[in-house]
Amino acid sequence: MKKSEEGIAAKKNEDFSEWYTQIIQKAELADLRYNIKGFLVFQPWSVLSMEKMYDYMEKRLRQKGHKPYWFPAVIPESNFKKESSHVKGFTPEVFWVTHGGTKKLEEPLALRPTSETAFYQMFNLWIRSYKDLPFKTYQRANVFRHETKATRPFLRSREFHWIETHCVHATEDDAMKQVKEDMQTTKEVLHDIYGLPFIFFERPSWDKFAGAYKTFAADVLNPDGKVIQQPSTHIIAPSFAKAFGITYKDKDGKEKPVYTTCYGPAISRIFASIIIVHGDDKGLKFPWEIAPVNVMIVPIQEDKKIKEKAEALKKEIEKFADVEIDYSERRPGEKFNHWEMKGIPVRIDLGLKDLENKKVTLFRRDLDKKEIINEKEVVKRVKEISEEFTKNLIKKADKIFQDRIKDAKNVKEIKEVIKNGGIARVEFCSVDKAGEKCAEIVEKEIGAEVRGTKLDETQKPKGKCAVCGGKANHIVYIARAY
Amino acid sequence: MKKSEEGIAAKKNEDFSEWYTQIIQKAELADLRYNIKGFLVFQPWSVLSMEKMYDYMEKRLRQKGHKPYWFPAVIPESNFKKESSHVKGFTPEVFWVTHGGTKKLEEPLALRPTSETAFYQMFNLWIRSYKDLPFKTYQRANVFRHETKATRPFLRSREFHWIETHCVHATEDDAMKQVKEDMQTTKEVLHDIYGLPFIFFERPSWDKFAGAYKTFAADVLNPDGKVIQQPSTHIIAPSFAKAFGITYKDKDGKEKPVYTTCYGPAISRIFASIIIVHGDDKGLKFPWEIAPVNVMIVPIQEDKKIKEKAEALKKEIEKFADVEIDYSERRPGEKFNHWEMKGIPVRIDLGLKDLENKKVTLFRRDLDKKEIINEKEVVKRVKEISEEFTKNLIKKADKIFQDRIKDAKNVKEIKEVIKNGGIARVEFCSVDKAGEKCAEIVEKEIGAEVRGTKLDETQKPKGKCAVCGGKANHIVYIARAY
């Protein structure tokens, strides 16, 4: 038995960190032995899933009017110098290309950490009139950051695979509309397809992206009670577009400044949340739509009739799902454990005894349940399961997420919520500069962070700031963060 | 009218080079104004098509048992030094990453020019037994070469988007089987879907890839009579795998060396051949399967009935094709020219007069013909056209290609064939070292190259070498090359 086929020897809720490390290696998601620190080799089992994740996200973006581009992976140093707050934010993390062959390049080139400084110089050439706006782009790309923090496979690597959208708008209102559209996209894809519950925050003023005027982000919860920032959206500071000379001629004939936004779903990082949110002590659980393989057929005995049945089922099922037959030499029990660990949504076990009774056994990983089905019903049943599978994962994940959110009225209560791995919902004085002191108290005394205000918050604060007791102007969420 | 909407002001057969430059800019395939030499910004019209190209090629590779990986884009210098002939081949073209933030890296990292040296160190860890073989991988990636030759958009850039397969085999025979499978894949995808005629050559011994034991490649013809090398396949020199310590334990319990192969369809470069082979003086012609948009509906007048009809047609057609409606402010004639230039396979013109007669006008770009159709037949007709469209492009391209191949018996005849933009098919003394002198004569006297022997050649030479008059051992093809 290969090492990768052994079960996971750590419990998710007892030793999350070890569980995470083991699942990545045992389910063969990534090989961590590549000889540059912080870089990994993504293996087929994760790549097949992430390719499907890309498809759903890109298709949705195109439906919403984003056009695809491929920009160079390198950006001249001088582009970075154009917007000083941006440079300050990213320079410590930039990998620099300095030589071509044995020759020194005339100017160092940054391996893109993000592509504003590449897109914006082209926006300068492309945007002329109000008729060109909104100008909505996206690109699928790999980006590079020389992280100084400890890296963690999928979650924080020095190279990751993402999508970045860059958009140009005529007004701040239009930019804000784009942010709300991005929130909706996050719901439609991250929640409804990948099955990840999240809160979409506007970050406090002290916690903005380098060069951003306003920062928004979706936080997903880990079982250890920490949140992970997944896609973020930014309204970029107008000074940034100005530095690149992007303006447009409005209907009134006047040259006007633009408002730009960006949205960055990092597919390889979101994949980490999929492992974490859905996985259990047996291994992975893939939402149906993004499973590398949806259905695995396992012949229990080597037998002609079973083989015929397996091939016939495969032929029918592959019309609507990715299906494979496991003809390997492993024993049936090993196969069962193996495919449960790999997170296959539905397994079909074909045994002689079942077949004699014209029955077939299905195992569904959403509910971890066996179903014994009339052999004529199998294809129909698999189709039914395919339609409810992800919904079942979502239902479970949503419940866990909602149960973790607790109201808290003062520092003591916040501490209690955080200690129990929850997210504290509190009334708070201010998410602007005035609230920074309270945020520091939260950080120092509780070891947690003010994550911001919910962008689609419908309630208003009624009382006092849970930290300083001053007038509460916002409802914020406090959590420990990864 | 925007610059991009003007027609192409050069004839493909008169000034090919200018035609090519103009079509890229006017059809908005790539913007060449990015501020690093040799790097370009791929625009939506090429990206949408290349994404479809990727899909077809990757799907085919997976069907043939290749598993997808994402390797890091950077490779340590020491990996390059492991195989000296490889280093010699690539070092002058490598971009080097030397700094992370303000710190010098401990070891320079190569921006991958190709990924053998990344994959092979992992093969060393992954390959143990004959049961692991063949081990077939692929990755979709962007690669970087600090070209010293003049760059040309899509054809030769400093960054290009490709697929690389890397495979490990137990025997040289198995490696050779893989090469033949790669040739078959090239036929199934490059020819049958992208519509590109080619000859699959084994290159002469003096024209091999850096580090290759044997090199094979598909040559596609340009209208100027030059050939372009498209995917190449290599059996890598065994010393290369040896340098990385890749061996396997055979059935007999003995440790044995492996044979490795690679195959590199460069999607962004193949896209150049699609522009060149199918395009005409009006602009692009996309094969149906890889057109960014298959069907463009053009309302001739602004009218409620026309709009309803357009939307109804769109709804039906989008079940099997990518379809859009052009509601822009351009005049109908401009729209016609615009979409012909952009290479849309089928245009549906909706005018009031036609509609009164219950007719609709279709324009199909494969035959450049209008068809007036009963309005009830439109969807059916578009479906029919979709099935014959690429076949028509292929028929035309195949004929042009075949007509250019001419037998030649001596240097004078070869010169004549080459002068007329053809490919000379000649009997030749040797594709090994012994033939190098004759190849030099071909190069010096004719300005052309011996491209190699056809891998699926069925005929045998009967006479003398067309150059030196010695015994002919091979049938080779001679052409000018890009």
Interface residues (C-beta under 8 A of the other chain):
Chain A: D31 R33 Y34 N35 I36 F39 L40 V41 F42 Q43 P44 V47 L48 M50 E51 K67 P68 Y69 W70 F71 P72 A73 V74 P76 N79 T91 P92 E93 V94 F95 W96 V97 T98 H99 G100 G101 T102 P108 L109 L111 A118 Q121 M122 L125 N142 F144 H146 T148 E159 H161
Chain B: D31 R33 Y34 N35 I36 F39 L40 V41 F42 Q43 P44 V47 L48 M50 E51 K67 P68 Y69 W70 F71 P72 A73 V74 P76 N79 T91 P92 E93 V94 F95 W96 V97 T98 H99 G100 G101 T102 P108 L109 L111 A118 Q121 M122 L125 N142 F144 H146 T148 E159 H161
